[in-house]
């Protein structure tokens, strides 16, 4: 498995491969950049098809965390970790305690938290082995509601830029993935009067959203060609790709999933199609913003900082229009400037 010449390797500072035979842990920790401070980023647990898929995911995710933290105005670098396992596994304490021991060997270079397939309870297991975790119960806790809040506000900012109003009442919005964050996002959207079309691989989560928010449920493969105003990807990444792009009817893509573009060139294709894209690591920064208040937690201060996502996206959209560039290219450039200035 190549690392230094991997397509997603981006001058990462450190990549750690972790294996604990007793617990069965197989994990990868990637520290992308620490110019702005120790690397922060959640731990994802997923049944990857192979080790290279896991490596590609953690490299892309950790780079995204560097850019996310920079544009959110946080004194944090970017890192991420993945555990190669079934996210529905029930034997979790030994696994996450082993993971915590590996995190501890980095001596504070990287702080972990929950992400897809991982709960705050899992992170508490890791916390028994290391102080270098965040999003702890009794402190900032579950970041999902704050990620959803930022995404909701980002959707409003995108609609204002594209259509002249941030009122979402009456709009059709498709939400791909209605787990922890997706559920809270649907709650915000429904309250404002949006019409929801949703999909997920978890029937229980789908039933909950359908019953509580009168959402129309469609099969996972059918979400892309829905006749909607806004497509909100809130599951795994790379859903904007060569296969799905020709199917899209939405004029705005704004969701909380990481790494939504399969390749950077897909940002150019969206622009040529007249689709406004809210860069993923900008719109979904609410969770890590909430985590940044971990040691002196104040939910209201966290909420106020999450609300800045609206203005950050407005600035990106305006610059992209003025420079006739893609929104993801403008966001990347802004993030790199902040990171370089802190070097």
TAWOPE-V854924 format. One record per backbone hydrogen bond with DSSP energy under -1.0 kcal/mol. NH is the residue of the N-H (numbers start at 1). CO is the residue of the C=O. Records with the same first field share a line. If there is no record, write none. Layout:
NH = CO / CO
//
This chain:
6 = 3
9 = 6
13 = 31
14 = 31
16 = 29
18 = 27
20 = 25
24 = 20
27 = 18
28 = 82
29 = 16
30 = 80
31 = 14
32 = 78
33 = 78
39 = 109
40 = 77
41 = 111
43 = 113
44 = 81
45 = 116
46 = 83
48 = 46
54 = 50
55 = 51
56 = 52
57 = 53
58 = 54
59 = 55
60 = 56
61 = 57
62 = 58
63 = 59
64 = 60
65 = 61
66 = 62
67 = 63
68 = 64
69 = 65
70 = 66
71 = 67
72 = 68
73 = 70
74 = 69
76 = 74
77 = 38
78 = 33
79 = 40
80 = 30
81 = 42
82 = 28
83 = 44
84 = 26
85 = 46 / 83
89 = 86
92 = 90
96 = 92
97 = 93
98 = 94
99 = 95
100 = 96
101 = 97
102 = 98
103 = 99
104 = 100
105 = 101
106 = 103
107 = 104
109 = 106
111 = 39
112 = 132
118 = 115
123 = 119
124 = 120
125 = 121
126 = 122
127 = 123
128 = 125
129 = 126
130 = 126
133 = 131
134 = 112
139 = 136
141 = 136
147 = 143
148 = 144
149 = 145
150 = 146
151 = 147
152 = 148
153 = 149
154 = 150
155 = 151
156 = 152
157 = 153
158 = 154
159 = 155
160 = 156
161 = 157
162 = 158
163 = 159
164 = 160
170 = 193
171 = 168
173 = 195
174 = 230
175 = 197
176 = 232
177 = 199
183 = 179
184 = 180
185 = 181
186 = 182
187 = 183
188 = 184
189 = 185
190 = 186
191 = 187
192 = 188
193 = 190
194 = 189
195 = 171
197 = 173
198 = 216
199 = 175
206 = 202
207 = 203
208 = 204
209 = 205
210 = 206
211 = 207
212 = 208
213 = 209
216 = 196
218 = 198
222 = 219
228 = 226
229 = 172
230 = 172
231 = 252
232 = 174
234 = 176
238 = 259
240 = 260
245 = 241
247 = 244
251 = 229
253 = 276
254 = 231
257 = 233
262 = 240
266 = 263
267 = 264
269 = 265
270 = 266
271 = 267
272 = 268
273 = 269
274 = 271
275 = 270
276 = 251
278 = 253
282 = 279
283 = 279
284 = 280
285 = 282
289 = 285
290 = 286
291 = 287
292 = 288
293 = 290
294 = 291
302 = 298
303 = 299
304 = 300
305 = 301
306 = 302
307 = 303
308 = 305
309 = 306
310 = 307
312 = 308
313 = 309
314 = 310
315 = 311
316 = 312
317 = 313
318 = 314
319 = 315
320 = 316
321 = 317
322 = 318
323 = 319
325 = 320
330 = 326
331 = 327
332 = 328
333 = 329
334 = 330
335 = 331
336 = 332
337 = 333
338 = 334
339 = 335
340 = 336
341 = 337
342 = 338
343 = 340
//
